[in-house]
């Protein structure tokens, strides 16, 4: 997955937006103001921080040691840093991004979630 493909995929979700609250080099992808992905798109190797269920986070770190690690500068219980161009299948990376988005949406107030369901 290239940086452009990562960016495009993150922005493909309903109400997803890109923001730069930390610096112009750090893309933060949000839904309704809540972050679901963070990446330095120019960094090599390309990595992305993603929200993750705590049990899944630990399992993934063990299963993909060296490619999925505790979230860099994040709550390590709920966030993983995923090396996107380090050998993980693109399909898995896409699933992890979608899971992160879904976790954030699930935590939104009901009224916000309902607005997302409208066309």
C-alpha positions as CSV (number, residue, x, y, z in Angstrom):
1,X,0.0,0.0,0.0
2,X,1.4,3.4,-1.0
3,X,0.9,6.6,1.0
4,X,-1.6,7.8,-1.5
5,X,-3.6,4.5,-1.3
6,X,-3.5,4.7,2.5
7,X,-4.8,8.3,2.5
8,X,-7.5,7.5,-0.1
9,X,-8.7,4.5,1.8
10,X,-8.9,6.4,5.1
11,X,-10.9,9.1,3.4
12,X,-13.3,6.6,1.7
13,X,-15.3,6.1,4.9
14,X,-18.5,8.0,5.6
15,X,-17.8,11.5,7.0
16,X,-14.0,10.8,7.2
17,X,-11.8,13.9,7.2
18,X,-8.0,14.6,7.1
19,X,-6.7,17.1,9.7
20,X,-3.2,18.3,10.7
21,X,-3.5,19.3,14.4
22,X,0.0,18.3,15.3
23,X,2.1,19.4,12.3
24,X,1.8,19.6,8.5
25,X,3.6,16.3,8.2
26,X,1.2,14.3,10.4
27,X,-2.1,13.3,8.7
28,X,-4.9,12.6,11.3
29,X,-8.0,11.0,9.9
30,X,-11.1,11.6,11.9
31,X,-14.8,10.8,11.8
32,X,-17.1,13.4,13.5
33,X,-14.0,15.0,15.2
34,X,-12.7,11.7,16.6
35,X,-9.4,10.2,15.4
36,X,-9.3,6.7,13.9
37,X,-5.9,6.9,12.1
38,X,-2.7,8.9,12.3
39,X,0.2,8.7,9.9
40,X,3.4,10.4,8.7
41,X,2.7,9.7,5.1
42,X,6.2,10.7,4.0
43,X,8.0,8.5,6.5
44,X,9.8,5.3,5.4
45,X,8.8,2.7,6.4
46,X,5.2,3.9,6.1
47,X,3.3,3.4,9.4
48,X,-0.2,4.2,10.6
49,X,-1.5,4.3,14.2
50,X,-4.9,2.6,14.5
51,X,-7.4,2.1,17.3
52,X,-7.9,-1.5,18.2
53,X,-9.8,-3.6,20.7
54,X,-7.4,-4.3,23.5
55,X,-7.5,-8.1,23.2
56,X,-7.1,-8.0,19.5
57,X,-4.2,-5.5,19.9
58,X,-2.2,-7.9,22.0
59,X,-3.0,-10.9,19.7
60,X,-2.0,-8.9,16.5
61,X,1.3,-7.8,18.1
62,X,2.2,-11.4,18.8
63,X,1.1,-12.7,15.5
64,X,2.8,-10.0,13.4
65,X,5.8,-9.2,15.6
66,X,7.9,-6.4,14.2
67,X,5.1,-5.2,11.9
68,X,2.4,-4.4,14.5
69,X,3.5,-2.8,17.7
70,X,2.0,-0.8,20.6
71,X,0.8,2.6,19.4
72,X,3.7,5.1,19.2
73,X,2.8,8.1,21.4
74,X,-0.7,6.7,22.0
75,X,-2.5,4.7,24.7
76,X,-0.8,1.4,24.1
77,X,-3.8,-0.6,25.3
78,X,-6.1,0.8,22.6
79,X,-3.8,1.7,19.7
80,X,-1.3,-0.2,17.5
81,X,1.3,1.1,15.1
82,X,1.1,-0.8,11.9
83,X,3.9,-0.9,9.4
84,X,2.0,-0.6,6.1
85,X,4.8,-1.3,3.6
86,X,6.6,-3.9,5.7
87,X,5.1,-7.2,4.4
88,X,1.6,-7.2,5.8
89,X,-1.1,-8.1,3.2
90,X,-2.9,-5.0,1.9
91,X,-6.2,-6.8,2.7
92,X,-5.2,-7.0,6.4
93,X,-4.2,-3.4,6.6
94,X,-7.5,-2.4,5.1
95,X,-9.4,-4.5,7.6
96,X,-7.4,-3.0,10.5
97,X,-8.2,0.6,9.2
98,X,-11.9,-0.3,8.9
99,X,-11.9,-1.9,12.4
100,X,-10.4,1.3,13.8
101,X,-13.0,3.5,12.0
102,X,-15.8,1.2,13.3
103,X,-14.6,1.3,16.9
104,X,-14.5,5.1,16.8
105,X,-18.0,5.2,15.3
106,X,-19.3,2.8,17.9
107,X,-18.1,5.2,20.6
108,X,-19.9,8.2,19.1
109,X,-23.2,9.5,20.6
110,X,-26.2,7.8,19.2
111,X,-27.3,11.0,17.4
112,X,-23.9,11.2,15.6
113,X,-24.1,7.6,14.6
114,X,-27.6,8.1,13.1
115,X,-26.3,11.0,11.1
116,X,-23.7,8.8,9.6
117,X,-26.3,6.3,8.4
118,X,-28.2,8.9,6.4
119,X,-27.3,9.2,2.7
